């Protein structure tokens, strides 16, 4: 499929299917019973069309050592069928790309947002130099299916990426709660890659086993509940991984140098992220929710302190969302989300649930070394004060 064509999954022809919009355009928001679909997914009995996602394949004998050298994750000795994720950062440490990663022993597969697949493949291709690697955007050949399963793909199964969030990977750290206290531990999720021509049959096989077909209404509600950042929603041009607690799964702090590594290390060791991710419990009395992009205010008529990045309707929690707010906003402050719902102005009261700690410190931040520990960077350090 060329870039100028609009993708539409064959599963959108199902009776009752309502198309998703925004980054999830091309697949179903739901199939007529969103609450039942979400409950089926929560209890481990649903399959989700994720065929709108992008897929990049990297082959060649140097693929893992090469990816290791240019991204945030340690993948140089990644075993076959072991899932992880990586980030591509700007020289200033801002997130440019994010991808789930799994190697099948012959090639490394990167799963990302659809509109990032071609740019990611293009950037990787420009970085090859003399390395023995072959990069291909294979989005038109492979489709992803989402499953509520917390397990790697087994030998003989299709390429499978298990989302290990929020388990802290080797070399990672956390700015939020321990794994035992993190709601994301209750969200099993993996993506299975199948040939696009086999997408409908793969769904039918799972339905024959008793699973229900669910839409993104369900997946997004459970993702928000799990505080799981997503490239298409939580990331803007200023985002650094610390703000989203993404050092848990996507950054190895002890690996060698890569683009943006200086900011990662300096903010972790000496500074504090300028913003932090929160989950918002939205007042549901108005029966509508604000659109993504609404401003978060520090009270009625107050000043803007952040942005609503994701919003969902949870089958138990009601309307919830993720927002990125200034770190200076008190953790116990009640806020107002001011925006619109389908073009109609709307203000909704909300309460915070802390995701990234308000003090801006990771659990393993090094001990004090004097004034620098208070967030002051030395002159000529190369790291903007706004990142500290």
N, C-alpha and C positions, 0 to 999 in steps of 0.2 A: 504493500500500500504506500503510495507516495505521500509526502508531507502535506500536500494541499487537499487530500481527501479526508473526509470526516469519518472516523471509525464508528461502526455500529456492530455490536456483538450479535451473532445469530440468535442468542438467547433472549434478545429483546422482542422477538416475535412470539414469545410465550404469552398465553392468555393472562391478562391482568398486569403485565409488566409496565412499570412506570420508569421512564428513563431518568438516570441521574444527570446532574449538571456539574459545571465547574471542572475540576481536575478528574472527576470520575465520569465525565461524559463518555458515552459509548457503551455503558453497561447499565444494569437496572438499579434504580434506587430501592425498589421493592417490587414484589410480584403480587401485590394486592392485599397482603396480610402482614404488614411490617412488624407488628408486635409478636405475632406467632413465629415469624421468621427469626426474630432476635432471640426469642426464648429457645428455639431449636438450636441456634448457633451457640448460645450460652451453655446448653447442656451437652454439647458435643455431637449434635445430630444434623448438621447442615453443611452444604457445600456452597461456595460463593464464586461467581464469575469474576475473575480479576484479569480478564483478557485485554483490558485497556492498558496494562502496565507495559513498560519497555524492557527489553532483554538485550544485553550485550554479551557476546561470547569472545573470550580471549584464549587463543591457542598458542602453541609453541613451547619449546623447552625452557625458555627464560621467563615464562609468564608470571610465576609467583614471586620470584626475586625482584622482577621489574615492578610489579604492582606494589610490592612491599616498599620499594624505594621512593615511590611518588605519591603514596596515599597515607592516611592516618593509621592504618591497621597493620599489625604484624601478621603477614600471610606467607612469609617465605618458606615455611615448613607446614603449610596447611594440608592436613590429610584429606584424602578423598571422602566426600559425604560429611564434611564437618562445616557447619554453617557459621558465618560471622558477618560483620558488615563493616563498611569503610566509608570515609568521607574524602572528598577532594576539596581542598581549601584554597582560598586565594592567598597571595603572599602576606596579606594582613591577617590571615587566620579566619576569614569569614567562610561559611559553608557555601560551596558552589554546587556540589553534587553529593548524593548519598545513594548507596546501593547495598542490597543484600548480596552476600558472596557465598558461593559454594563451588568446589572443584570436583569434577567427576573422574579425575585421574588422567584425562586427556585434554581438558579445557577448563577454564574458569568462567563461571557464569555470573553475571552482574544483573540484578533485577532492580529497576528504578522506575520513577514516574515516566510515563510515555513521552512527554515533551522534553525529557532530559536524556533519553536514550541516544538520539543522534548527536547532540552536543557532547555527551560524555564519550561516545565512540570517536568522535572527531578529535577531541582533546587527547585521548589516549593514543590515537594514531599519530598525532603530531609529536608525541613524546617518545616514540619508538627508538629513534636514532639507529644504533647498530644492533639493537636487541633482537633476538630470534622470537618474535611474537607476531601474531596475526589477530587483528581486531575487526569484529564485524557486528553491526547492528542487526540482530536477527529477530526483531520484534514482529516482522511480517511472517515469520516462520513458526514462532512458538507463542503459546498462550499460557497464562497462569491461572490455576484454580486455587482458591483459598480453602483450607481445612482447619477445623478446631482440634488440631493434633499437636502435642508437645513432644515431637520426636524427629530425629533426622530420617532422611530417606534411606531405606535398606538397599543392600546390593540387589540388583535386578529391577529396582523401581526406577521411574523417571527421575530426572534431576529435581531435587527437592531442597528448598531453603526453609530452615526452621528459624523463626523469629525468637531468639533467646531472651529478648527483653523481659524483665529488667535485670537478668542475671549478670553480674559483673564479670566481664571477660578478663583473662589474664592480661595484666598491664593496665587495666582500666581503674576507674575510681567512681565515686558517687558524690553528688551534691544533694541528694535526696535521701529518703529513708532506706534502711537495710532491706535486703530482699524479703525477709520474713514479714515485714510490715508493709510491703509494697503491693498495691492492688493489682499491678500488672502480672504478678505471679499466678493469678487466677485466670489469665487469658492465654490458652493454648492457641497457637497460630502457625501455620506454615503454608508455603506456596509450592505447588507442584507444576512443573512445566510439561506441557503436552504439545504435540504438533497441532497447529491451528485447525487443520482438517479434522482432527479427532476431538475437538473441544466438546461438541454436543454429545458425542458418544461417551466421553469420559464423565460428563455430568449424569447421563442416564444410568451408567454403571453404579454411581453412588446413590442415585435415587432408588435403584432396584435393591440396594442394600438397606434402605429405610431412611436415608438422609433426605432432608428438604433443601430445595434451592432457595437461597436467601440473597438479599440485595445489600447495597452499601448503607442503607438506613441501619441495618443490624451491625455491620462491621465497624462503622464509624462510632456508634454508641459504645461498643465494647472497647474500641481503641482509646477514646476519650477517657472512659472509666479507668483504663490501664495507664493513663498519663503518657502514652506512647507518642513521641514527636513524629511528624511526617513532613517530608521535604516539601510537598505541595502546599502545606498549610502553615506550619509553625516557623518556616524559614523565610527571612527576608534578606535584603542586601547587607544588613548589619549583623546577622546572627553568627555567634560563635558557639561551639558545642557546649561549653560550660553552662550557658543560660538554659539549655534544654535538658540538662542531666544526661547528655549524649556521650559523656566520657565513660559511661557504664559499658557500652557495647561496641562503640565505633572508633575509639581512640586508644592506642597503646602508648603509655607515657614513657616507656623505657626504650622504644625503638629508635633507630637512627634518624637522621635529618630528612625532612620532607617539606614541601612548600607549606608555609603557615605554622610550622612546628614551633617557631620561636614564641609566637603568641600563645599557643597552647600551653607551653611550659611556663611562660612568665605569668600568665593569669592564674594558673594553678599554684605556682610557688609563691608569688609575690602580690598578686592583685586580686580583684574580685570581679566577677561578671557584672556588667552594668545593668542587666535585666535578668528576670527570672520567670520561669514557667509556673503557672498556677492552674488548678482546675477550678472552675466556677460552677456553683449551684445556682441556677437562674430561677427567679420567681416565675412560676408557671401559671399564675392566676389570669394572665392576659391571653392564654391559649395560643400565643404565637411566640416565636423566638427571633431574636435579631439575626440579621445576616452576618456572615463572616466579614471581618473588616471593621466592625463597629468599634467605637472608642470605649475604653474603660476609664471611668471617672472616679476620683476619690470621694464620691458622695454626690448627692443631688446638686446640680449646678456647679460641680467642682471642676478641677483641672484634669486634663487628660493625663493618665499615667500608664496607658498601655493599649493593647489592641486585642480584640477577640479573634483568635486564629482558627478555631474549630468550634462547631456547635452541633449538638445531637439531642435526640430524645431517647432516653434510656427507659427500658421497660419497668425498672424498679425505682431508679433515682429521679426520673422525670427529666426536665430540660437541663442539660449540662454543657459545659464548654471548656476549651483550653484557651488561655490568654497569655501573652507575654507582657509583663508589666515592669515598671522601674523597680530596681532592687530596693530603693528607699521607701517604697510603699509598705507600711506596717503589715505584718503577717495577719493580724486580726482585724484589719480594716474592712468594713463592708463597703462595697463599691456599687456603681451604677453603670450599666452597659447602655450606651447611647448610640443608636444607629437607625436602621430601618428594617422592615420586614416586607419584602416584595415591593419596595418603593414607598411604603407608609412609614412615617417617622415613628420611632419606638424607643422608650426608655424602660429598662428592666433592672430591678434591684438584684444583687447577687452577693453571695458570700464566697470567700476564698477557701480552698483546700491547698495547703502548701505542698508544692512539688519540689522546687529548688529552694533550699534554705535561704531565709532572708539575710543571714550574715554573709552570704557569698563565699563560704568556706567549704572545701571538700573535706571528706572524712579523714583523709591522709595528708592534709596540707602540712608542709614542713614547719617546724617550730620557728619562733620569732628570731629574726636576725637584725633587729633594730628598726629604724624608720621605714625601710622598704616593706616590712610586713603590714604596714598600715595602708598599702596601696599606692605608694609613691614610687614611680619608676625613675631610675637614674637618667641624667641627661645623656642623650645620644644612644639610648637603649634600643631605639628603632620600634618600640611598641607605643602606639598612640595612648595618651592618658585616658581616652574614652573607653578603652578596653580594660582598664584597671580599676 
